[in-house]
Amino acid sequence: MSLAFSVVNDKSICSSLHAEKRNKQEANFMYTQLFKQIVLATDSPVHEKQERAEMIAYCRSYYTEINNQSALTFLERYELDESHHSAIWWYSCDGFLYKMLNEACRIQDIETMYAMRVFIRDLHREIEQLCSLEPSRSSTLILYRGQQLSRSAFKEIQSKSGGLLSINSFFSTSLKSEVALMFAGVSDSINTIAIVFQIIVPPVDTKVVPFANIDSVSAFGGAETEYLFSFGSVFRIGDIDEYPHPDGELWFIKLTLTMDKDPELVCLTDYIWSHNLHGRIDLSSFARLMIDMGEHEKAEEVYSTLLGQLSYREDLGFVYHQLGYIRQIKGDWKYALELYRKALEYIPESERERGYSTVATLLCMAQVYCDQSNWNLSLEYIHRALAAIDARDESINNVSVAEQQSHCLHMIGTVFLEQHRLDEAAEYFERALEIRRRILPSTHPSLATSYNDLGVLYHRQERYEQALSAYDSCLQIRRRSLPETHPALAIIYNNMANTLYWLEREKEAMEFSLRAVDIGTHSLGENHPMTSTFRDTLEGICSANEED
């Protein structure tokens, strides 16, 4: 079974293109923590019954489609006898549950993870319960885990010695090193490496890092002396040594369980939880997480499903807004505006003139009009949003109010930029950035947007070195907070390619431009206007190189 992990290097962040893999892992680490918070935030028996039925239906549909009869037989057994055994017992069975769950965690398949949320919650709580029954420990515990890793995954860990390793799935270990050696085997393949993890567990607060011996409830009994860690556990990477073996390659990696976390990522995770997800636990919060991860098609499916389930006007307004936002990202501006108008209709009258939702929707509509080069309408909607903010009683020190005001100022700067009123654009961009620096975490996406658009401004003023510096600030944030295929990364790669070309750094320009096209094609589609823009940039660089 593949290991689902995220490496977080808590040393200085390198701004070169080769830092991308590390920063992808950092983004996955953050989204795993957010997913964990969402999943564990509910305990309603009514919800759990419904969630279990949804999970069974999802698994049945999946395994029927691929015609896996053994999995369907196991699913029938689970459906009939689920309550007769613990979640840990079912997880340890020779069935599909642990494979499906850990594979979903490994590739960040949030649709499957969401479908299995009740099982994830049950597993976590049972580990917590077993953990609470164990006597407090004053000595260090040594555990082992053996498995085959891809060479790329091994090199990722090897290059981050001293960094943090977040395990994005449930993590099985044993007291017996011989069990780990059996699972690891030896590798004579060019693609995989046999690994034994030696896991050092100092006395820690098990409420923060839940793990427990599961022999008493495992389907295998005590044969493996097995300890199971809940998902999202964090380890410090220690020594990595090759172990001489006559039959092939075998490596030992030392890990130490830790409560350390990258403080900037923790800050951003907490901010997204409280301000973007509003601490909600429902299908909508998962869809919002999908949008943040760049999974727009899946998010649209979820929100479309929600339209048939919701009855509260305010909730419907939010869903229409989110659907409009997805359509806006896809470049379907006409339909996006229709959905935004519907969102405004569903906002309660008491909040329509000054509510947070009203401002958010007005600003999105302003952005669409800006994208359509309708500057006057764009400015009209921005000023309507500012009027709604001014009508509130809250102080500018209120973070939500300040954030929306900074968005308005930045949007005005964007319109002025497109109208080539560069000095005025710079003034508004800098005012917005000043507010954002004051109220937002240092890795917040809105700061990245500020740096990106300042870079565009500097580029148009032919201040190419300053433009590149601003783009680099944007890139560092986006790499830390977004998955590697997110469209926002394509935009910054394309912008950097343009500026690097003007600085006569053609090789780097080509490298960044190719990445922009790859991401655009993968995430937005070949026919999206932004993907066409990225291709135009690449063709321009190629043509210029041929002429030279």
Secondary structure by P-SEA (a helix, b strand, c coil): cccbbbbbccccccccccaaaaaaaaaaaaaaaaaaaaaaccccaaaaaaaaaaaaaaaaaaaaaaccaaaaaaaaaaaaccccccaaaaaacccaaaaaaaaaaaacaaaaaaaaaaaaaaaaaaaaaaaaacccccbbbbbbbbbbbcaaaaaaaaaaccbbbbbccbbbbcccaaaaaaaacccccccbbbbbbbbbbccccccccccccccccccccccccbbbbccbbbbbbcbbbbbbbccbbbbbbbbbbccccaaaaaaaaaaaacccccccccaaaaaaaaaaacaaaaaaaaaaaaaaccccaaaaaaaaaaaaaaaaaacaaaaaaaaaaaaaaacccccccccaaaaaaaaaaaaaaaaacaaaaaaaaaaaaaaaaaacccccccaaaaaaaaaaaaaaaaaaaaacaaaaaaaaaaaaaaaaaaccccccaaaaaaaaaaaaaaaaacaaaaaaaaaaaaaaaaaaccccccaaaaaaaaaaaaaaaaacaaaaaaaaaaaaaaaaaaccccccaaaaaaaaaaaaaaaaaaac
